[in-house]
Amino acid sequence: MKHSAADLCRLQPLDGTSRPAADLGAWPLTGGRMAVRLAEIFGTGQPIIAMVHLPALPGRPRHDRAAGLARLVDTVGRDLGALRSAGVDGLLFCNEADLPYQLSTGPEIAAGMASVIGQVRAELFAPFGVNIVWDPVASLAVAAATGASFVREVFTGVYESDLGIMQPDFGAIAAYRERIGAGSVALFSNITPEFASTVGSRSVAARAQSAAFLGVDVILISGQITGTPLNLDELRAARAAVPGTPVVANTGVRADTVGQILAGADGAIVGTSLKYDGVTWNAVDPDRAARFMDAARAARHQAAAG
């Protein structure tokens, strides 16, 4: 498969070192699964994608006006150092601290996140994504501006949530993606969003099939709240329903459960369990991050060995 120059940039670390080519044959593609897209982005099967939680951005209640964006840059830089030492496969920038969340954010949020990513650009060592919570359009805008490889958001379905009715217009989102030249930005679609439940009676498997048919690149399965374990039955059901689309665990993965999770998933996104004392708002704990990656690598090695 030939890659464009832009694709090659996405595949290489930003520190000038070389990343080994993905060995697509090294990972069991159960039932003919097509995990190629993840391997193309991250250079490995079953990638571990670490959250990079920004402190609250300008315009949000928890933002520290006195410290300004400098505090965000310092916090993110420190966490990136710990994550690099641990050897995670990817990064996901998120405005997790912008409580309470909004279904549509103002321009100051996208501008603030893009500024922070730009200021830490030299410290990025792995492919990265963007998530402005519950705002897929803003997430895509920042991804296009910063060169991100993927975005995480809710793209399909209708949900009742603590913030009101969540009903993304995927057709309009896809049109916006093309309009801004972000067609190569992969869409990681959360079909069991936190703080919400689906409207209607369709199963997780049915929603996964619909999302895959409509064109998302990766299906995400989440727990009820940030950092809480997901439902393993939902993870397995989604994976069985969409054999041509990667399914990734989105919340609650820990060092002691990553082996079990990766036995039924094509990768994992992890944040809270890497933090000091396992608290979402704390800094990344280098020891916890290292232990997590040791467990993840052992699980991947065991899977590859059959």
DRENBA-29250 format. One line per 2 residues: their letters; for each residue x, y, z of C-alpha. Coordinates in steps of 0.25 Angstrom, whole numbers. Each point is the difference from the previous one (the first is absolute). Layout:
N
A = X,Y,Z | ...
% end
This chain:
306
MK = 0,0,0 | 6,14,-4
HS = -1,11,10 | 0,15,-3
AA = 10,9,6 | -10,5,10
DL = -3,-15,4 | 15,-3,2
CR = 1,12,9 | -12,-5,8
LQ = 8,-14,1 | 13,5,5
PL = 3,6,14 | 3,14,1
DG = 13,-1,7 | 7,-4,-13
TS = 2,-15,4 | -5,-11,-8
RP = -12,-8,3 | 1,-15,-4
AA = -10,-3,-11 | -12,-7,4
DL = 0,-15,-1 | -14,-2,-4
GA = 2,-15,1 | 4,0,14
WP = -13,2,6 | -12,-10,0
LT = -11,6,-9 | -11,-9,7
GG = -11,-4,-10 | 7,8,-11
RM = 0,13,7 | 6,12,-7
AV = 8,7,11 | 9,6,-11
RL = -4,14,2 | 4,0,14
AE = 14,-6,-4 | 1,11,-10
IF = -2,11,10 | 8,-5,12
GT = 10,-10,-6 | -5,-12,8
GQ = -12,-8,2 | -9,2,13
PI = 6,14,3 | 0,6,13
IA = -5,15,-1 | 3,8,12
MV = -9,12,4 | 7,14,1
HL = -10,7,8 | 1,15,-1
PA = -4,9,13 | -12,8,-3
LP = 0,9,-12 | -3,15,-1
GR = -14,3,2 | -3,-12,9
PR = -4,1,14 | 13,-8,5
HD = 10,8,-8 | 11,7,8
RA = 0,14,-6 | 12,4,8
AG = 9,-11,-5 | -6,1,-14
LA = 4,-10,-12 | 14,-1,6
RL = -5,-9,11 | -7,-9,-11
VD = 13,-1,-8 | 8,-3,13
TV = -10,-11,4 | -1,-7,-14
GR = 15,1,-1 | 3,-7,13
DL = -11,-11,-3 | 6,-2,-14
GA = 14,-3,6 | -6,-11,9
LR = -8,-6,-12 | 12,0,-9
SA = 9,-7,11 | -11,-11,1
GV = -1,-2,-15 | -14,2,-3
DG = -4,-2,-15 | -9,12,-2
LL = -5,13,7 | -14,6,1
FC = -1,15,4 | -13,3,7
NE = -7,11,8 | -4,-9,11
AD = 0,11,11 | -10,9,-8
LP = -11,-4,10 | -11,1,-2
YQ = 1,-5,-14 | -7,7,-12
LS = -7,-6,-12 | 5,11,-8
TG = 13,8,4 | 4,14,-3
PE = 12,4,-9 | 9,3,12
IA = 0,-15,3 | 5,-4,-13
AG = 10,11,-1 | 5,-3,14
MA = 2,-15,-3 | 7,3,-13
SV = 9,10,7 | 4,-10,11
IG = 3,-11,-11 | 8,10,-8
QV = 9,4,12 | 3,-15,3
RA = 2,-4,-14 | 14,-3,1
EL = -2,-9,12 | -10,-9,-7
FA = 6,-14,-2 | -12,-8,-6
PF = -12,1,-9 | -11,9,7
GV = -15,3,0 | -9,10,5
NI = -13,0,8 | -8,13,4
VW = -10,-7,8 | -14,-2,-7
DP = 4,10,-11 | 4,-8,-12
VA = 1,12,-9 | 10,7,9
SL = 8,-12,2 | 1,-2,-15
AV = 4,15,-2 | 11,-1,11
AA = 5,-14,-7 | 1,7,-13
AT = 8,12,5 | 10,-8,8
GA = 2,-12,-9 | -7,-10,9
SF = -2,-15,-5 | -14,-2,6
VR = -11,6,8 | -9,-7,11
EV = -14,4,1 | -15,-4,-1
FT = -3,0,-14 | -13,-9,-1
GV = -12,-3,8 | -9,8,9
YE = 2,0,15 | -6,6,12
SD = 11,6,9 | 2,8,12
LG = 3,12,-10 | -13,-2,-8
IM = -3,-8,-12 | 12,-3,-8
QP = -3,-2,-15 | 12,2,-9
DF = -3,3,-15 | 10,-10,-6
GA = -3,4,-14 | 3,15,3
IA = 13,-4,8 | 5,-9,-11
AY = -2,12,-10 | 7,10,9
RE = 12,-10,1 | 1,0,-15
RI = -2,15,-1 | 12,3,9
GA = 9,-11,-7 | 0,-9,12
GS = -5,-13,-8 | 13,-8,5
VA = -4,3,15 | -5,-13,5
LF = -13,0,8 | 0,-7,13
SN = -15,-2,3 | -5,-1,15
IT = -13,-8,-1 | -2,-2,15
PE = 3,15,4 | 2,3,15
FA = -10,7,8 | -11,-4,-10
ST = -9,-12,-5 | -5,-3,-14
VG = -14,4,-4 | -7,-12,-5
SR = 2,-15,1 | 11,-3,-10
SV = 11,-9,6 | 15,4,0
AA = 2,-10,-11 | -10,7,-9
RA = 5,14,3 | 14,-5,-3
QS = -4,-5,-13 | -7,12,-4
AA = 12,9,4 | 9,-8,-8
FL = -9,0,-12 | -1,15,0
GV = 15,1,0 | 6,2,13
DV = 14,-6,1 | 1,-6,14
IL = -11,-3,10 | 2,3,15
IS = -7,-6,12 | 0,8,13
GQ = -5,-1,14 | -10,9,6
IT = 9,10,6 | 15,5,-3
GT = 9,-11,5 | -10,-10,3
PL = 1,-15,-6 | -8,-3,-12
NL = -10,-11,-2 | 8,-12,-5
DE = -12,-6,-7 | -3,13,-7
LR = 15,0,-5 | -1,-15,-5
AA = -13,2,-7 | 5,13,-7
RA = 12,-7,-5 | -8,-13,-5
AV = -9,9,-7 | 10,8,-8
PG = 11,-9,-5 | 5,10,-9
TP = 1,12,9 | 10,1,12
VV = -7,0,14 | 8,7,11
AN = -3,1,15 | -2,15,4
TG = 0,0,15 | 3,-7,13
VR = 12,-8,-5 | 10,-3,11
AD = 14,-7,1 | -7,-12,7
TV = -11,-1,-11 | 7,4,-13
GQ = 3,-14,-3 | -15,-4,1
IL = -4,12,-8 | 10,-2,-11
AG = -5,-14,-2 | -13,6,-5
AD = 4,13,-6 | 9,6,-11
GA = 6,10,10 | -2,9,12
IV = -1,14,4 | 5,3,14
GT = 1,12,9 | -5,-1,14
SL = 7,-12,4 | 14,6,-4
KY = -2,12,9 | 5,1,15
DG = -9,-8,9 | -9,-3,-12
VT = -7,14,0 | -4,6,-13
WN = 5,14,3 | 14,-4,6
AV = 13,0,-8 | 4,-13,-8
DP = 8,-9,10 | 12,-5,-7
DR = 0,-13,8 | -15,-3,-2
AA = 2,3,-15 | 12,-9,-1
RF = -7,-11,7 | -12,1,-9
MD = 9,0,-13 | 7,-12,5
AA = -13,-8,2 | -5,5,-13
RA = 12,-5,-7 | 0,-13,7
AR = -15,-2,-5 | 3,4,-14
HQ = 12,-10,0 | -9,-11,5
AA = -10,3,-10 | 10,0,-11
AG = 6,-14,5 | -14,-6,-2
% end
